[in-house]
Amino acid sequence: MSTAVKATLLAIAVVLIGMAGSFIWFVATWDKEAEQPIGFAPAPIITITEDRTA
């Protein structure tokens, strides 16, 4: 394996390890109470009150 290939594989490994470490740090330090919940509200109930059979 040439030096350029080794350097490329090492750079890829460093980036992947950095991404994994960053994700683990993000999850480990997550404060659920400090964040607004993300989600969808239930759909509104639509009630038809007018009879339009004309």
ModelCIF file with pLDDT and N, C-alpha, C, O atoms, coordinates in Angstrom:
data_MODEL
#
_entry.id   MODEL 
#
_entity.id                         1 
_entity.type                       polymer 
_entity.pdbx_number_of_molecules   1 
#
_entity_poly.entity_id                      1 
_entity_poly.type                           'polypeptide(L)' 
_entity_poly.nstd_linkage                   no 
_entity_poly.nstd_monomer                   no 
_entity_poly.pdbx_seq_one_letter_code       MSTAVKATLLAIAVVLIGMAGSFIWFVATWDKEAEQPIGFAPAPIITITEDRTA 
_entity_poly.pdbx_seq_one_letter_code_can   MSTAVKATLLAIAVVLIGMAGSFIWFVATWDKEAEQPIGFAPAPIITITEDRTA 
_entity_poly.pdbx_strand_id                 A 
#
loop_
_entity_poly_seq.entity_id 
_entity_poly_seq.num 
_entity_poly_seq.mon_id 
_entity_poly_seq.hetero 
1 1  MET n 
1 2  SER n 
1 3  THR n 
1 4  ALA n 
1 5  VAL n 
1 6  LYS n 
1 7  ALA n 
1 8  THR n 
1 9  LEU n 
1 10 LEU n 
1 11 ALA n 
1 12 ILE n 
1 13 ALA n 
1 14 VAL n 
1 15 VAL n 
1 16 LEU n 
1 17 ILE n 
1 18 GLY n 
1 19 MET n 
1 20 ALA n 
1 21 GLY n 
1 22 SER n 
1 23 PHE n 
1 24 ILE n 
1 25 TRP n 
1 26 PHE n 
1 27 VAL n 
1 28 ALA n 
1 29 THR n 
1 30 TRP n 
1 31 ASP n 
1 32 LYS n 
1 33 GLU n 
1 34 ALA n 
1 35 GLU n 
1 36 GLN n 
1 37 PRO n 
1 38 ILE n 
1 39 GLY n 
1 40 PHE n 
1 41 ALA n 
1 42 PRO n 
1 43 ALA n 
1 44 PRO n 
1 45 ILE n 
1 46 ILE n 
1 47 THR n 
1 48 ILE n 
1 49 THR n 
1 50 GLU n 
1 51 ASP n 
1 52 ARG n 
1 53 THR n 
1 54 ALA n 
#
_struct_asym.id          A 
_struct_asym.entity_id   1 
#
loop_
_ma_qa_metric.id 
_ma_qa_metric.mode 
_ma_qa_metric.name 
_ma_qa_metric.software_group_id 
_ma_qa_metric.type 
1 global pLDDT . pLDDT 
2 local  pLDDT . pLDDT 
#
_ma_qa_metric_global.metric_id      1 
_ma_qa_metric_global.metric_value   86.91 
_ma_qa_metric_global.model_id       1 
_ma_qa_metric_global.ordinal_id     1 
#
loop_
_ma_qa_metric_local.label_asym_id 
_ma_qa_metric_local.label_comp_id 
_ma_qa_metric_local.label_seq_id 
_ma_qa_metric_local.metric_id 
_ma_qa_metric_local.metric_value 
_ma_qa_metric_local.model_id 
_ma_qa_metric_local.ordinal_id 
A MET 1  2 85.00 1 1  
A SER 2  2 95.00 1 2  
A THR 3  2 96.00 1 3  
A ALA 4  2 96.00 1 4  
A VAL 5  2 96.00 1 5  
A LYS 6  2 97.00 1 6  
A ALA 7  2 97.00 1 7  
A THR 8  2 97.00 1 8  
A LEU 9  2 97.00 1 9  
A LEU 10 2 97.00 1 10 
A ALA 11 2 98.00 1 11 
A ILE 12 2 98.00 1 12 
A ALA 13 2 98.00 1 13 
A VAL 14 2 98.00 1 14 
A VAL 15 2 98.00 1 15 
A LEU 16 2 98.00 1 16 
A ILE 17 2 98.00 1 17 
A GLY 18 2 98.00 1 18 
A MET 19 2 98.00 1 19 
A ALA 20 2 98.00 1 20 
A GLY 21 2 97.00 1 21 
A SER 22 2 97.00 1 22 
A PHE 23 2 97.00 1 23 
A ILE 24 2 97.00 1 24 
A TRP 25 2 96.00 1 25 
A PHE 26 2 94.00 1 26 
A VAL 27 2 93.00 1 27 
A ALA 28 2 94.00 1 28 
A THR 29 2 92.00 1 29 
A TRP 30 2 87.00 1 30 
A ASP 31 2 85.00 1 31 
A LYS 32 2 80.00 1 32 
A GLU 33 2 82.00 1 33 
A ALA 34 2 82.00 1 34 
A GLU 35 2 77.00 1 35 
A GLN 36 2 76.00 1 36 
A PRO 37 2 73.00 1 37 
A ILE 38 2 75.00 1 38 
A GLY 39 2 75.00 1 39 
A PHE 40 2 75.00 1 40 
A ALA 41 2 73.00 1 41 
A PRO 42 2 76.00 1 42 
A ALA 43 2 73.00 1 43 
A PRO 44 2 77.00 1 44 
A ILE 45 2 81.00 1 45 
A ILE 46 2 78.00 1 46 
A THR 47 2 78.00 1 47 
A ILE 48 2 73.00 1 48 
A THR 49 2 76.00 1 49 
A GLU 50 2 76.00 1 50 
A ASP 51 2 74.00 1 51 
A ARG 52 2 71.00 1 52 
A THR 53 2 70.00 1 53 
A ALA 54 2 60.00 1 54 
#
loop_
_atom_site.group_PDB 
_atom_site.id 
_atom_site.type_symbol 
_atom_site.label_atom_id 
_atom_site.label_alt_id 
_atom_site.label_comp_id 
_atom_site.label_asym_id 
_atom_site.label_entity_id 
_atom_site.label_seq_id 
_atom_site.pdbx_PDB_ins_code 
_atom_site.Cartn_x 
_atom_site.Cartn_y 
_atom_site.Cartn_z 
_atom_site.occupancy 
_atom_site.B_iso_or_equiv 
_atom_site.pdbx_formal_charge 
_atom_site.auth_seq_id 
_atom_site.auth_comp_id 
_atom_site.auth_asym_id 
_atom_site.auth_atom_id 
_atom_site.pdbx_PDB_model_num 
ATOM 1   N N  . MET A 1 1  ? 0.846   -1.162 0.000  1.00 85.00 ? 1  MET A N  1 
ATOM 2   C CA . MET A 1 1  ? 0.000   0.000  0.000  1.00 85.00 ? 1  MET A CA 1 
ATOM 3   C C  . MET A 1 1  ? 0.901   1.237  0.000  1.00 85.00 ? 1  MET A C  1 
ATOM 4   O O  . MET A 1 1  ? 1.854   1.329  0.773  1.00 85.00 ? 1  MET A O  1 
ATOM 5   N N  . SER A 1 2  ? 0.579   2.180  -0.877 1.00 95.00 ? 2  SER A N  1 
ATOM 6   C CA . SER A 1 2  ? 1.431   3.363  -0.985 1.00 95.00 ? 2  SER A CA 1 
ATOM 7   C C  . SER A 1 2  ? 1.134   4.346  0.148  1.00 95.00 ? 2  SER A C  1 
ATOM 8   O O  . SER A 1 2  ? 0.137   4.225  0.860  1.00 95.00 ? 2  SER A O  1 
ATOM 9   N N  . THR A 1 3  ? 2.019   5.310  0.289  1.00 96.00 ? 3  THR A N  1 
ATOM 10  C CA . THR A 1 3  ? 1.884   6.308  1.347  1.00 96.00 ? 3  THR A CA 1 
ATOM 11  C C  . THR A 1 3  ? 0.631   7.147  1.154  1.00 96.00 ? 3  THR A C  1 
ATOM 12  O O  . THR A 1 3  ? -0.021  7.508  2.134  1.00 96.00 ? 3  THR A O  1 
ATOM 13  N N  . ALA A 1 4  ? 0.281   7.465  -0.084 1.00 96.00 ? 4  ALA A N  1 
ATOM 14  C CA . ALA A 1 4  ? -0.905  8.277  -0.356 1.00 96.00 ? 4  ALA A CA 1 
ATOM 15  C C  . ALA A 1 4  ? -2.180  7.532  0.041  1.00 96.00 ? 4  ALA A C  1 
ATOM 16  O O  . ALA A 1 4  ? -3.110  8.134  0.578  1.00 96.00 ? 4  ALA A O  1 
ATOM 17  N N  . VAL A 1 5  ? -2.222  6.244  -0.218 1.00 96.00 ? 5  VAL A N  1 
ATOM 18  C CA . VAL A 1 5  ? -3.390  5.449  0.153  1.00 96.00 ? 5  VAL A CA 1 
ATOM 19  C C  . VAL A 1 5  ? -3.506  5.368  1.671  1.00 96.00 ? 5  VAL A C  1 
ATOM 20  O O  . VAL A 1 5  ? -4.603  5.496  2.216  1.00 96.00 ? 5  VAL A O  1 
ATOM 21  N N  . LYS A 1 6  ? -2.393  5.157  2.352  1.00 97.00 ? 6  LYS A N  1 
ATOM 22  C CA . LYS A 1 6  ? -2.408  5.114  3.810  1.00 97.00 ? 6  LYS A CA 1 
ATOM 23  C C  . LYS A 1 6  ? -2.876  6.447  4.398  1.00 97.00 ? 6  LYS A C  1 
ATOM 24  O O  . LYS A 1 6  ? -3.664  6.468  5.343  1.00 97.00 ? 6  LYS A O  1 
ATOM 25  N N  . ALA A 1 7  ? -2.397  7.545  3.844  1.00 97.00 ? 7  ALA A N  1 
ATOM 26  C CA . ALA A 1 7  ? -2.786  8.862  4.333  1.00 97.00 ? 7  ALA A CA 1 
ATOM 27  C C  . ALA A 1 7  ? -4.272  9.108  4.103  1.00 97.00 ? 7  ALA A C  1 
ATOM 28  O O  . ALA A 1 7  ? -4.947  9.687  4.954  1.00 97.00 ? 7  ALA A O  1 
ATOM 29  N N  . THR A 1 8  ? -4.779  8.670  2.960  1.00 97.00 ? 8  THR A N  1 
ATOM 30  C CA . THR A 1 8  ? -6.199  8.837  2.666  1.00 97.00 ? 8  THR A CA 1 
ATOM 31  C C  . THR A 1 8  ? -7.055  8.009  3.620  1.00 97.00 ? 8  THR A C  1 
ATOM 32  O O  . THR A 1 8  ? -8.048  8.509  4.149  1.00 97.00 ? 8  THR A O  1 
ATOM 33  N N  . LEU A 1 9  ? -6.684  6.759  3.842  1.00 97.00 ? 9  LEU A N  1 
ATOM 34  C CA . LEU A 1 9  ? -7.430  5.908  4.764  1.00 97.00 ? 9  LEU A CA 1 
ATOM 35  C C  . LEU A 1 9  ? -7.366  6.439  6.194  1.00 97.00 ? 9  LEU A C  1 
ATOM 36  O O  . LEU A 1 9  ? -8.349  6.365  6.931  1.00 97.00 ? 9  LEU A O  1 
ATOM 37  N N  . LEU A 1 10 ? -6.215  6.972  6.586  1.00 97.00 ? 10 LEU A N  1 
ATOM 38  C CA . LEU A 1 10 ? -6.077  7.560  7.912  1.00 97.00 ? 10 LEU A CA 1 
ATOM 39  C C  . LEU A 1 10 ? -6.975  8.794  8.045  1.00 97.00 ? 10 LEU A C  1 
ATOM 40  O O  . LEU A 1 10 ? -7.611  8.986  9.082  1.00 97.00 ? 10 LEU A O  1 
ATOM 41  N N  . ALA A 1 11 ? -7.029  9.618  7.017  1.00 98.00 ? 11 ALA A N  1 
ATOM 42  C CA . ALA A 1 11 ? -7.885  10.806 7.044  1.00 98.00 ? 11 ALA A CA 1 
ATOM 43  C C  . ALA A 1 11 ? -9.360  10.411 7.124  1.00 98.00 ? 11 ALA A C  1 
ATOM 44  O O  . ALA A 1 11 ? -10.129 11.029 7.860  1.00 98.00 ? 11 ALA A O  1 
ATOM 45  N N  . ILE A 1 12 ? -9.749  9.398  6.378  1.00 98.00 ? 12 ILE A N  1 
ATOM 46  C CA . ILE A 1 12 ? -11.136 8.921  6.425  1.00 98.00 ? 12 ILE A CA 1 
ATOM 47  C C  . ILE A 1 12 ? -11.455 8.389  7.822  1.00 98.00 ? 12 ILE A C  1 
ATOM 48  O O  . ILE A 1 12 ? -12.525 8.667  8.362  1.00 98.00 ? 12 ILE A O  1 
ATOM 49  N N  . ALA A 1 13 ? -10.532 7.627  8.405  1.00 98.00 ? 13 ALA A N  1 
ATOM 50  C CA . ALA A 1 13 ? -10.737 7.085  9.748  1.00 98.00 ? 13 ALA A CA 1 
ATOM 51  C C  . ALA A 1 13 ? -10.857 8.201  10.782 1.00 98.00 ? 13 ALA A C  1 
ATOM 52  O O  . ALA A 1 13 ? -11.698 8.123  11.677 1.00 98.00 ? 13 ALA A O  1 
ATOM 53  N N  . VAL A 1 14 ? -10.037 9.228  10.672 1.00 98.00 ? 14 VAL A N  1 
ATOM 54  C CA . VAL A 1 14 ? -10.089 10.352 11.609 1.00 98.00 ? 14 VAL A CA 1 
ATOM 55  C C  . VAL A 1 14 ? -11.428 11.074 11.501 1.00 98.00 ? 14 VAL A C  1 
ATOM 56  O O  . VAL A 1 14 ? -12.022 11.434 12.517 1.00 98.00 ? 14 VAL A O  1 
ATOM 57  N N  . VAL A 1 15 ? -11.902 11.286 10.282 1.00 98.00 ? 15 VAL A N  1 
ATOM 58  C CA . VAL A 1 15 ? -13.184 11.960 10.090 1.00 98.00 ? 15 VAL A CA 1 
ATOM 59  C C  . VAL A 1 15 ? -14.324 11.122 10.669 1.00 98.00 ? 15 VAL A C  1 
ATOM 60  O O  . VAL A 1 15 ? -15.185 11.656 11.368 1.00 98.00 ? 15 VAL A O  1 
ATOM 61  N N  . LEU A 1 16 ? -14.340 9.833  10.393 1.00 98.00 ? 16 LEU A N  1 
ATOM 62  C CA . LEU A 1 16 ? -15.409 8.963  10.914 1.00 98.00 ? 16 LEU A CA 1 
ATOM 63  C C  . LEU A 1 16 ? -15.382 8.879  12.435 1.00 98.00 ? 16 LEU A C  1 
ATOM 64  O O  . LEU A 1 16 ? -16.433 8.919  13.075 1.00 98.00 ? 16 LEU A O  1 
ATOM 65  N N  . ILE A 1 17 ? -14.201 8.764  13.017 1.00 98.00 ? 17 ILE A N  1 
ATOM 66  C CA . ILE A 1 17 ? -14.092 8.728  14.475 1.00 98.00 ? 17 ILE A CA 1 
ATOM 67  C C  . ILE A 1 17 ? -14.536 10.061 15.070 1.00 98.00 ? 17 ILE A C  1 
ATOM 68  O O  . ILE A 1 17 ? -15.189 10.088 16.114 1.00 98.00 ? 17 ILE A O  1 
ATOM 69  N N  . GLY A 1 18 ? -14.187 11.159 14.417 1.00 98.00 ? 18 GLY A N  1 
ATOM 70  C CA . GLY A 1 18 ? -14.632 12.471 14.884 1.00 98.00 ? 18 GLY A CA 1 
ATOM 71  C C  . GLY A 1 18 ? -16.140 12.621 14.820 1.00 98.00 ? 18 GLY A C  1 
ATOM 72  O O  . GLY A 1 18 ? -16.747 13.176 15.735 1.00 98.00 ? 18 GLY A O  1 
ATOM 73  N N  . MET A 1 19 ? -16.754 12.131 13.747 1.00 98.00 ? 19 MET A N  1 
ATOM 74  C CA . MET A 1 19 ? -18.213 12.198 13.623 1.00 98.00 ? 19 MET A CA 1 
ATOM 75  C C  . MET A 1 19 ? -18.887 11.349 14.694 1.00 98.00 ? 19 MET A C  1 
ATOM 76  O O  . MET A 1 19 ? -19.855 11.787 15.315 1.00 98.00 ? 19 MET A O  1 
ATOM 77  N N  . ALA A 1 20 ? -18.386 10.150 14.910 1.00 98.00 ? 20 ALA A N  1 
ATOM 78  C CA . ALA A 1 20 ? -18.966 9.276  15.927 1.00 98.00 ? 20 ALA A CA 1 
ATOM 79  C C  . ALA A 1 20 ? -18.798 9.881  17.321 1.00 98.00 ? 20 ALA A C  1 
ATOM 80  O O  . ALA A 1 20 ? -19.727 9.850  18.128 1.00 98.00 ? 20 ALA A O  1 
ATOM 81  N N  . GLY A 1 21 ? -17.638 10.419 17.599 1.00 97.00 ? 21 GLY A N  1 
ATOM 82  C CA . GLY A 1 21 ? -17.398 11.045 18.895 1.00 97.00 ? 21 GLY A CA 1 
ATOM 83  C C  . GLY A 1 21 ? -18.273 12.267 19.100 1.00 97.00 ? 21 GLY A C  1 
ATOM 84  O O  . GLY A 1 21 ? -18.774 12.493 20.202 1.00 97.00 ? 21 GLY A O  1 
ATOM 85  N N  . SER A 1 22 ? -18.461 13.049 18.065 1.00 97.00 ? 22 SER A N  1 
ATOM 86  C CA . SER A 1 22 ? -19.320 14.225 18.154 1.00 97.00 ? 22 SER A CA 1 
ATOM 87  C C  . SER A 1 22 ? -20.755 13.824 18.425 1.00 97.00 ? 22 SER A C  1 
ATOM 88  O O  . SER A 1 22 ? -21.434 14.467 19.227 1.00 97.00 ? 22 SER A O  1 
ATOM 89  N N  . PHE A 1 23 ? -21.229 12.778 17.774 1.00 97.00 ? 23 PHE A N  1 
ATOM 90  C CA . PHE A 1 23 ? -22.598 12.314 17.989 1.00 97.00 ? 23 PHE A CA 1 
ATOM 91  C C  . PHE A 1 23 ? -22.771 11.786 19.410 1.00 97.00 ? 23 PHE A C  1 
ATOM 92  O O  . PHE A 1 23 ? -23.775 12.073 20.062 1.00 97.00 ? 23 PHE A O  1 
ATOM 93  N N  . ILE A 1 24 ? -21.797 11.016 19.891 1.00 97.00 ? 24 ILE A N  1 
ATOM 94  C CA . ILE A 1 24 ? -21.872 10.486 21.246 1.00 97.00 ? 24 ILE A CA 1 
ATOM 95  C C  . ILE A 1 24 ? -21.866 11.631 22.258 1.00 97.00 ? 24 ILE A C  1 
ATOM 96  O O  . ILE A 1 24 ? -22.620 11.590 23.230 1.00 97.00 ? 24 ILE A O  1 
ATOM 97  N N  . TRP A 1 25 ? -21.036 12.644 22.051 1.00 96.00 ? 25 TRP A N  1 
ATOM 98  C CA . TRP A 1 25 ? -21.002 13.801 22.946 1.00 96.00 ? 25 TRP A CA 1 
ATOM 99  C C  . TRP A 1 25 ? -22.338 14.532 22.922 1.00 96.00 ? 25 TRP A C  1 
ATOM 100 O O  . TRP A 1 25 ? -22.841 14.937 23.970 1.00 96.00 ? 25 TRP A O  1 
ATOM 101 N N  . PHE A 1 26 ? -22.918 14.706 21.735 1.00 94.00 ? 26 PHE A N  1 
ATOM 102 C CA . PHE A 1 26 ? -24.214 15.381 21.595 1.00 94.00 ? 26 PHE A CA 1 
ATOM 103 C C  . PHE A 1 26 ? -25.299 14.644 22.380 1.00 94.00 ? 26 PHE A C  1 
ATOM 104 O O  . PHE A 1 26 ? -26.077 15.272 23.099 1.00 94.00 ? 26 PHE A O  1 
ATOM 105 N N  . VAL A 1 27 ? -25.355 13.333 22.249 1.00 93.00 ? 27 VAL A N  1 
ATOM 106 C CA . VAL A 1 27 ? -26.372 12.553 22.950 1.00 93.00 ? 27 VAL A CA 1 
ATOM 107 C C  . VAL A 1 27 ? -26.105 12.548 24.454 1.00 93.00 ? 27 VAL A C  1 
ATOM 108 O O  . VAL A 1 27 ? -27.041 12.648 25.246 1.00 93.00 ? 27 VAL A O  1 
ATOM 109 N N  . ALA A 1 28 ? -24.850 12.432 24.851 1.00 94.00 ? 28 ALA A N  1 
ATOM 110 C CA . ALA A 1 28 ? -24.515 12.357 26.273 1.00 94.00 ? 28 ALA A CA 1 
ATOM 111 C C  . ALA A 1 28 ? -24.805 13.667 26.999 1.00 94.00 ? 28 ALA A C  1 
ATOM 112 O O  . ALA A 1 28 ? -25.107 13.650 28.192 1.00 94.00 ? 28 ALA A O  1 
ATOM 113 N N  . THR A 1 29 ? -24.719 14.795 26.309 1.00 92.00 ? 29 THR A N  1 
ATOM 114 C CA . THR A 1 29 ? -24.922 16.089 26.968 1.00 92.00 ? 29 THR A CA 1 
ATOM 115 C C  . THR A 1 29 ? -26.291 16.684 26.664 1.00 92.00 ? 29 THR A C  1 
ATOM 116 O O  . THR A 1 29 ? -26.533 17.851 26.970 1.00 92.00 ? 29 THR A O  1 
ATOM 117 N N  . TRP A 1 30 ? -27.186 15.908 26.072 1.00 87.00 ? 30 TRP A N  1 
ATOM 118 C CA . TRP A 1 30 ? -28.510 16.400 25.699 1.00 87.00 ? 30 TRP A CA 1 
ATOM 119 C C  . TRP A 1 30 ? -29.319 16.713 26.956 1.00 87.00 ? 30 TRP A C  1 
ATOM 120 O O  . TRP A 1 30 ? -29.414 15.885 27.861 1.00 87.00 ? 30 TRP A O  1 
ATOM 121 N N  . ASP A 1 31 ? -29.901 17.911 27.007 1.00 85.00 ? 31 ASP A N  1 
ATOM 122 C CA . ASP A 1 31 ? -30.761 18.307 28.122 1.00 85.00 ? 31 ASP A CA 1 
ATOM 123 C C  . ASP A 1 31 ? -32.188 18.399 27.599 1.00 85.00 ? 31 ASP A C  1 
ATOM 124 O O  . ASP A 1 31 ? -32.559 19.370 26.939 1.00 85.00 ? 31 ASP A O  1 
ATOM 125 N N  . LYS A 1 32 ? -32.970 17.392 27.898 1.00 80.00 ? 32 LYS A N  1 
ATOM 126 C CA . LYS A 1 32 ? -34.330 17.296 27.361 1.00 80.00 ? 32 LYS A CA 1 
ATOM 127 C C  . LYS A 1 32 ? -35.207 18.458 27.812 1.00 80.00 ? 32 LYS A C  1 
ATOM 128 O O  . LYS A 1 32 ? -36.027 18.948 27.035 1.00 80.00 ? 32 LYS A O  1 
ATOM 129 N N  . GLU A 1 33 ? -35.048 18.899 29.037 1.00 82.00 ? 33 GLU A N  1 
ATOM 130 C CA . GLU A 1 33 ? -35.902 19.967 29.558 1.00 82.00 ? 33 GLU A CA 1 
ATOM 131 C C  . GLU A 1 33 ? -35.571 21.332 28.957 1.00 82.00 ? 33 GLU A C  1 
ATOM 132 O O  . GLU A 1 33 ? -36.417 22.226 28.976 1.00 82.00 ? 33 GLU A O  1 
ATOM 133 N N  . ALA A 1 34 ? -34.376 21.510 28.432 1.00 82.00 ? 34 ALA A N  1 
ATOM 134 C CA . ALA A 1 34 ? -33.970 22.811 27.896 1.00 82.00 ? 34 ALA A CA 1 
ATOM 135 C C  . ALA A 1 34 ? -34.423 23.023 26.456 1.00 82.00 ? 34 ALA A C  1 
ATOM 136 O O  . ALA A 1 34 ? -34.282 24.130 25.936 1.00 82.00 ? 34 ALA A O  1 
ATOM 137 N N  . GLU A 1 35 ? -34.953 22.015 25.802 1.00 77.00 ? 35 GLU A N  1 
ATOM 138 C CA . GLU A 1 35 ? -35.322 22.107 24.400 1.00 77.00 ? 35 GLU A CA 1 
ATOM 139 C C  . GLU A 1 35 ? -36.825 22.032 24.213 1.00 77.00 ? 35 GLU A C  1 
ATOM 140 O O  . GLU A 1 35 ? -37.529 21.380 24.984 1.00 77.00 ? 35 GLU A O  1 
ATOM 141 N N  . GLN A 1 36 ? -37.308 22.706 23.183 1.00 76.00 ? 36 GLN A N  1 
ATOM 142 C CA . GLN A 1 36 ? -38.703 22.611 22.806 1.00 76.00 ? 36 GLN A CA 1 
ATOM 143 C C  . GLN A 1 36 ? -38.926 21.263 22.128 1.00 76.00 ? 36 GLN A C  1 
ATOM 144 O O  . GLN A 1 36 ? -38.071 20.804 21.372 1.00 76.00 ? 36 GLN A O  1 
ATOM 145 N N  . PRO A 1 37 ? -40.057 20.628 22.388 1.00 73.00 ? 37 PRO A N  1 
ATOM 146 C CA . PRO A 1 37 ? -40.315 19.351 21.715 1.00 73.00 ? 37 PRO A CA 1 
ATOM 147 C C  . PRO A 1 37 ? -40.545 19.555 20.222 1.00 73.00 ? 37 PRO A C  1 
ATOM 148 O O  . PRO A 1 37 ? -41.125 20.554 19.797 1.00 73.00 ? 37 PRO A O  1 
ATOM 149 N N  . ILE A 1 38 ? -40.087 18.604 19.452 1.00 75.00 ? 38 ILE A N  1 
ATOM 150 C CA . ILE A 1 38 ? -40.280 18.636 18.009 1.00 75.00 ? 38 ILE A CA 1 
ATOM 151 C C  . ILE A 1 38 ? -41.272 17.543 17.670 1.00 75.00 ? 38 ILE A C  1 
ATOM 152 O O  . ILE A 1 38 ? -41.080 16.380 18.026 1.00 75.00 ? 38 ILE A O  1 
ATOM 153 N N  . GLY A 1 39 ? -42.326 17.921 16.985 1.00 75.00 ? 39 GLY A N  1 
ATOM 154 C CA . GLY A 1 39 ? -43.330 16.927 16.633 1.00 75.00 ? 39 GLY A CA 1 
ATOM 155 C C  . GLY A 1 39 ? -44.492 17.603 15.939 1.00 75.00 ? 39 GLY A C  1 
ATOM 156 O O  . GLY A 1 39 ? -44.463 18.805 15.675 1.00 75.00 ? 39 GLY A O  1 
ATOM 157 N N  . PHE A 1 40 ? -45.483 16.844 15.656 1.00 75.00 ? 40 PHE A N  1 
ATOM 158 C CA . PHE A 1 40 ? -46.650 17.342 14.967 1.00 75.00 ? 40 PHE A CA 1 
ATOM 159 C C  . PHE A 1 40 ? -47.839 17.323 15.911 1.00 75.00 ? 40 PHE A C  1 
ATOM 160 O O  . PHE A 1 40 ? -48.054 16.359 16.645 1.00 75.00 ? 40 PHE A O  1 
ATOM 161 N N  . ALA A 1 41 ? -48.606 18.401 15.879 1.00 73.00 ? 41 ALA A N  1 
ATOM 162 C CA . ALA A 1 41 ? -49.825 18.448 16.675 1.00 73.00 ? 41 ALA A CA 1 
ATOM 163 C C  . ALA A 1 41 ? -50.874 17.581 15.990 1.00 73.00 ? 41 ALA A C  1 
ATOM 164 O O  . ALA A 1 41 ? -50.818 17.381 14.777 1.00 73.00 ? 41 ALA A O  1 
ATOM 165 N N  . PRO A 1 42 ? -51.822 17.070 16.752 1.00 76.00 ? 42 PRO A N  1 
ATOM 166 C CA . PRO A 1 42 ? -52.875 16.286 16.119 1.00 76.00 ? 42 PRO A CA 1 
ATOM 167 C C  . PRO A 1 42 ? -53.661 17.142 15.129 1.00 76.00 ? 42 PRO A C  1 
ATOM 168 O O  . PRO A 1 42 ? -53.824 18.347 15.321 1.00 76.00 ? 42 PRO A O  1 
ATOM 169 N N  . ALA A 1 43 ? -54.128 16.517 14.100 1.00 73.00 ? 43 ALA A N  1 
ATOM 170 C CA . ALA A 1 43 ? -54.882 17.237 13.073 1.00 73.00 ? 43 ALA A CA 1 
ATOM 171 C C  . ALA A 1 43 ? -56.180 17.772 13.673 1.00 73.00 ? 43 ALA A C  1 
ATOM 172 O O  . ALA A 1 43 ? -56.821 17.097 14.478 1.00 73.00 ? 43 ALA A O  1 
ATOM 173 N N  . PRO A 1 44 ? -56.563 18.980 13.281 1.00 77.00 ? 44 PRO A N  1 
ATOM 174 C CA . PRO A 1 44 ? -57.815 19.520 13.816 1.00 77.00 ? 44 PRO A CA 1 
ATOM 175 C C  . PRO A 1 44 ? -59.017 18.734 13.287 1.00 77.00 ? 44 PRO A C  1 
ATOM 176 O O  . PRO A 1 44 ? -59.014 18.242 12.159 1.00 77.00 ? 44 PRO A O  1 
ATOM 177 N N  . ILE A 1 45 ? -60.014 18.636 14.111 1.00 81.00 ? 45 ILE A N  1 
ATOM 178 C CA . ILE A 1 45 ? -61.235 17.941 13.711 1.00 81.00 ? 45 ILE A CA 1 
ATOM 179 C C  . ILE A 1 45 ? -62.104 18.928 12.945 1.00 81.00 ? 45 ILE A C  1 
ATOM 180 O O  . ILE A 1 45 ? -62.475 19.978 13.470 1.00 81.00 ? 45 ILE A O  1 
ATOM 181 N N  . ILE A 1 46 ? -62.423 18.590 11.714 1.00 78.00 ? 46 ILE A N  1 
ATOM 182 C CA . ILE A 1 46 ? -63.227 19.466 10.864 1.00 78.00 ? 46 ILE A CA 1 
ATOM 183 C C  . ILE A 1 46 ? -64.675 19.019 10.957 1.00 78.00 ? 46 ILE A C  1 
ATOM 184 O O  . ILE A 1 46 ? -65.016 17.873 10.662 1.00 78.00 ? 46 ILE A O  1 
ATOM 185 N N  . THR A 1 47 ? -65.509 19.945 11.370 1.00 78.00 ? 47 THR A N  1 
ATOM 186 C CA . THR A 1 47 ? -66.931 19.654 11.494 1.00 78.00 ? 47 THR A CA 1 
ATOM 187 C C  . THR A 1 47 ? -67.685 20.486 10.470 1.00 78.00 ? 47 THR A C  1 
ATOM 188 O O  . THR A 1 47 ? -67.594 21.714 10.474 1.00 78.00 ? 47 THR A O  1 
ATOM 189 N N  . ILE A 1 48 ? -68.422 19.829 9.603  1.00 73.00 ? 48 ILE A N  1 
ATOM 190 C CA . ILE A 1 48 ? -69.215 20.533 8.591  1.00 73.00 ? 48 ILE A CA 1 
ATOM 191 C C  . ILE A 1 48 ? -70.598 20.782 9.185  1.00 73.00 ? 48 ILE A C  1 
ATOM 192 O O  . ILE A 1 48 ? -71.328 19.849 9.520  1.00 73.00 ? 48 ILE A O  1 
ATOM 193 N N  . THR A 1 49 ? -70.939 22.059 9.306  1.00 76.00 ? 49 THR A N  1 
ATOM 194 C CA . THR A 1 49 ? -72.226 22.406 9.941  1.00 76.00 ? 49 THR A CA 1 
ATOM 195 C C  . THR A 1 49 ? -73.240 22.931 8.933  1.00 76.00 ? 49 THR A C  1 
ATOM 196 O O  . THR A 1 49 ? -74.395 23.165 9.291  1.00 76.00 ? 49 THR A O  1 
ATOM 197 N N  . GLU A 1 50 ? -72.840 23.116 7.708  1.00 76.00 ? 50 GLU A N  1 
ATOM 198 C CA . GLU A 1 50 ? -73.752 23.680 6.707  1.00 76.00 ? 50 GLU A CA 1 
ATOM 199 C C  . GLU A 1 50 ? -74.136 22.595 5.720  1.00 76.00 ? 50 GLU A C  1 
ATOM 200 O O  . GLU A 1 50 ? -73.277 21.848 5.250  1.00 76.00 ? 50 GLU A O  1 
ATOM 201 N N  . ASP A 1 51 ? -75.402 22.503 5.407  1.00 74.00 ? 51 ASP A N  1 
ATOM 202 C CA . ASP A 1 51 ? -75.887 21.530 4.439  1.00 74.00 ? 51 ASP A CA 1 
ATOM 203 C C  . ASP A 1 51 ? -75.884 22.194 3.075  1.00 74.00 ? 51 ASP A C  1 
ATOM 204 O O  . ASP A 1 51 ? -76.640 23.141 2.857  1.00 74.00 ? 51 ASP A O  1 
ATOM 205 N N  . ARG A 1 52 ? -75.058 21.727 2.152  1.00 71.00 ? 52 ARG A N  1 
ATOM 206 C CA . ARG A 1 52 ? -74.940 22.357 0.837  1.00 71.00 ? 52 ARG A CA 1 
ATOM 207 C C  . ARG A 1 52 ? -75.508 21.480 -0.259 1.00 71.00 ? 52 ARG A C  1 
ATOM 208 O O  . ARG A 1 52 ? -74.939 21.438 -1.350 1.00 71.00 ? 52 ARG A O  1 
ATOM 209 N N  . THR A 1 53 ? -76.570 20.799 -0.025 1.00 70.00 ? 53 THR A N  1 
ATOM 210 C CA . THR A 1 53 ? -77.197 19.954 -1.040 1.00 70.00 ? 53 THR A CA 1 
ATOM 211 C C  . THR A 1 53 ? -78.290 20.755 -1.741 1.00 70.00 ? 53 THR A C  1 
ATOM 212 O O  . THR A 1 53 ? -79.472 20.624 -1.423 1.00 70.00 ? 53 THR A O  1 
ATOM 213 N N  . ALA A 1 54 ? -77.884 21.575 -2.686 1.00 60.00 ? 54 ALA A N  1 
ATOM 214 C CA . ALA A 1 54 ? -78.870 22.402 -3.391 1.00 60.00 ? 54 ALA A CA 1 
ATOM 215 C C  . ALA A 1 54 ? -78.944 22.035 -4.852 1.00 60.00 ? 54 ALA A C  1 
ATOM 216 O O  . ALA A 1 54 ? -79.721 22.629 -5.600 1.00 60.00 ? 54 ALA A O  1 
#
